[in-house]
Amino acid sequence: MSAKLTMKEPYIKSRFLSKKFRGYLDLLRPFTLLAPFFVSMFIMFASLVYNNKFIEFPNWWIIIGQASLTLAFLNGASNALNQATDVESDKISKPYRPIPRGVVERDEAQSIAYIFYLFGLLRAVTINIWFGVFVFLIMLFTVVYSLPPRMKRFLFVNQVWIAVPRGLLAILASWSVFGNPFDIVPLTIGLIALVFFIGAMTTKDIVDCEADRKTGTRTLINTFGIRKAAFISLPFLICPFTMIPVLIHYQIINSYFLPLTIFIIPSFFIFYLMLKQQQSETLENVQGWSLMYVTYLFYAISFTALIILGELGQLNFIQPI
């Protein structure tokens, strides 16, 4: 029998991995760790180039690897804790997850989450103080999202609450590894990501609509319906990228960031996929949710490429509108 490749497939004992070990792995939701790992890696490299810290940090690639892994561990901890506290909801909408299937116990999932949180925090403070502070804030936001007062329950608040650590704080943490996180560039790029996530996070609630309603969690989807929720989310998806020319015009950010406006296109497509509500056959959620992560990843890649080319003077032909 072939090995289990996705969370939705049944748990089987393979030659190398036990069912229990695979259950632990599924608690972390590996697909969702790829974006924060690579996004943070690219943002850190952008900070290194922008602040010209190659001489000061000759082992920069080791630092980037360690810091990126730290943020991925933090995201894994958040995923495990969320599953430990969402068992009743998952029994309805995601019965294939390891806890509803009985492969992993709830207290095991919480223990794994706390171990990963502790490892991430201890590792973060060894990189630098600001990185440690931002990791602590990310940890605080994600813990309170799942545990009392459980911000996940509150309409609108839940959208913003999860967007802050995944958008703004993650980018500021990454930039702080080699630069000042309160410079205008990381703040602007982080705020753009924050607003984008406020809209894009609607996609994660589509599959959980009925389960959330039955367990007392109010979301845009189960309060207003999918169509109205999608239109409420649309300005948050589009506006941050339409504001880039304005920010350039007022010399808040460099003109070489103008190509980032291209992300209006995938953002609109996320809106379109929300309306379609087409669920992925292999991944946990709808296709719009998958596109959200891909868009975020390419946003970070593009930002880094523009930083490198812009600082080398290769994009001087780009002029403010």
N, C-alpha and C positions, 0 to 999 in steps of 0.2 A: 504493500500500500504506500502511496506517495506521502511525502512529509506535508504537514500542515503549513501552508504558505500565508494564509490570511486569517484574520480573526473569525470570520464567518464560517470557516471550515470546521468540521468536527475535530475534537482532540483525539489524537492517536499516539500511541507510544512508538517512537522512532528509534533507530539504532543508537543515536547519540543524545537525544533530548527526551526527558521524561515528560509526561503530561503536565505535571506540577511545574516544572521549569518553564515549559511553554506558556503556562498560565501566568506565571510571574512576568514573562516577557510581554505578554499581551496587556497586562496591567499598565505597562509603560507606553503602549500604543506607539510603536517605533516609527510609523509613517509621520506622525505629528512631531517627532523629534528632529526630523531631517531639516525642516524649515528653520527652527530656532538655531540649530547648530551651524548651518551654512550661512544664514543671515548674519548671525553674530560674528562669524569668521570674516565675512566680507566687510562688515562695518568696522571691525577692528583694524583690518588692513587699510581701509580708507582713512581711518584716524592716524595710523602710522605714517601714511604718505602725506596727508594734509599737514600734520604737525612736524614732519621731517625728523622722526625719532629713530632712524635706522642706526645711527652711531651710538646713541644712548642705550639702545636695546639690541645688541648684536644677536641675541638669541630670540628675536621677536617671534619666529615661527613656533617655538616651543610655548611661549606665553600665549599666543593666539590659540593654539591647540588646546591648552589646558583651560583657558577661560571659556572657549566655545563649548567644551565638554561640560564645564560647570553649569552653564546655562541650559544645556540639553538635559543634564541630570535634574535640574530644577523643574523643567517642564515634565519630565517623567514622574517626578514626585507629585506634581499637581494632578497628572492623569490618574495615578494610583489612588490618591486621596479622593478624587472626584468619584471614582468607581466604588470606593469603599462607602461613600456617603449617599450614593445614588442607587443602591441595590433595588429598592422597590420600583423605582422608575425603569431601571434596566430590565427587570423581569417582564415588563410590558413591552418596551420598544426595542431592547437590545438583549434578548435572552441568550444570545451566543457568546456574551462576554464571560470571562472566567469565573466570576463570583456567582451569577445566576446559574451557571452550569454545574456549580459545586466543585470546580477544579481548585479554586482558591477560596479561603475563608475571608470574611470581611476584616477580621483583626489582623490577618496576615498582610492584607493589602495596606492597611493603615500603618503597620510596622515598616513595610517597605517604603512607604511614602516618607515617614519620619526619618528613616536612615538616609534616604536620598537627600532630603532637605538638609539634614545635619552635615552630610558630606559636602554638599554644594556650598553651604555657608562657611564652613571651616576652610574649604579650598579657596573661596572667593577672597577672604581677608588676607590670604597670603600673597595675592596678586597686587592689590593696593586697596587703600581704605575706601575710596569712592566706589570701586567695583563691589566691595563688600557691603557698603551701604545700599547700593541699588539691588543687589541680590537679596538682601534682607527685606527690602520693600516689596520686591516681586514675590518673595515667599509669603509675606504678610497678606498681600492682596489675594493670592491664590488660596491660602489657608482659610481666610475669612469668607471667601467665595463659597467654599464647600461646608465649613463648620459654622456653628452659631457665632454671630447672628445670621449666617448663611445668606449673603447678599444675592446669591443666585435666585432667591425667591421673589425678588422685588422687580416689578416691571420698570423698564428703562434703566434702572440702576444696574441691573445685571449686565446689560450691554456695555455700559461705560466701564463697569468694574473690571471686567475681563479684558477690555481693550487697553486699559492703562498699562498693565504689566507687559502684555504681549506686543504692544506697539511702542509707546513712549519709553517706559522704563527699560525694556530690553535693549533699545537702541542707545539710550544714554549710558547704560551699563557697559555696552560694547565699546562705545567711544571713549569711555573713561579709562580704559586699559592703557591708552597712549596719549590721551588728550584731555582737555577741560570739557566735561560734559555739559557745562552751562554756556558754551560758545553758541553763537547763533545758528551755525550749520547743524550740529546734532539736535538742537532744540527744534529747529524747523522741520528737519527730516523725521524726527520722532513724533512731532505733532501731526504731520501729514499721515503717518502710519496709524496714529491713535484714532483720528477721525475716520480713516478708511476701515479700521477694525470695528468701530462702533456700528457701521453699516453692514460689514461683511459677516460679523458674528451672528447675524440673523440666520444664516444658512445652517448653523449647527443645531438650531432648534426645530427644524422642519420635521425630521424623523421622530423627535421626542414630543411632538405636539400633544397627543392624547395623554401620554405618560406624565408629562409636566402638569397638565391640567388636573389629573387625578391625584397627584402628589403635592399639590398646592404651590407649584411654581408658575408664576405669571410671566409669559413672554409675549413679544410682539405677535408671534405666530398664533398662539392659542387665545389671544385677546382680540386681535383685529382680523384674523384670517390671513392666509398666505398672500393674497393679492395686495391688500392694504399694507401689510407689513413690508412687502417688497418695495412699494412706493415710498413708505416712510424711510426705508433704508437707502434708497437711491441717492438723495442729496449727499449723504455721508460717504457714499462710494465715489461720487463724481467730483464734488466740490474741492476736496483737498488738492487734486491734481489740476483743476482749473485755476486754482489760486497761485500756482507756481509762476506764471507770467507776471502777475501782480507783485509778488514778492521780489521778482527780478527787477521789475520797473522801479520799485522804490529802493533798490540796491540793498535789500535785506539778505539775499543770497546771490551767488555769482550767476552770470548769464549762462554758463555752461551746464547748468542744471535744467535748462529749458526742455531737453528731450524727455525728461521724466513725465511730461504731460501725456505721453503716449499711453500711460497706464489708465487713462480714461477709457480706453477700448476694452481691456479685460475687465475693468470695473463694471462697465455697462453689461458685459456678457455675464458677469456674476448675477446681476439683477435679472437678466433674461432667464438664466438657469434656475433662479429662485422660483420664477413663475412656472417653469416646466416641472419642478419638483422631481426630477428624474434621479433615482437613487443608484449609486454605484453598485455593481454586482460583487465587487471584491472589497472595496473600502467601506468604512462604517457609515458614511453619510451620503448626502446628495452630491451631484457633480459640482454644483456651485461652491460647496465647502472645499472640495479638492482644489478647484481653481483659485480660491482665496489663498491657500498656502503657496501655490505655484506663483501667483501674482506677487505675493510678499517676497518670495525668494528672488524673483527677477528684478523687483524694485531695488533690493539691496545690491544685487550684482550690477545693475545699471548705475546706481549711485556711486559705487566703488570705481567702476570704469570711467565715469565722468570726472570723478575726483582725480584719478591718475592722469588722464589725458588733459584735463583742465589745468592742473598744476604744472604739467609739462609744456603748457602753452599751445597744445595742438587743437584747441577748440576756440581760438580767438575769433574765428569767423562767425560764431554764434552771437548775435546782437540782441539786446532787449527789444521787445515789441513796443 
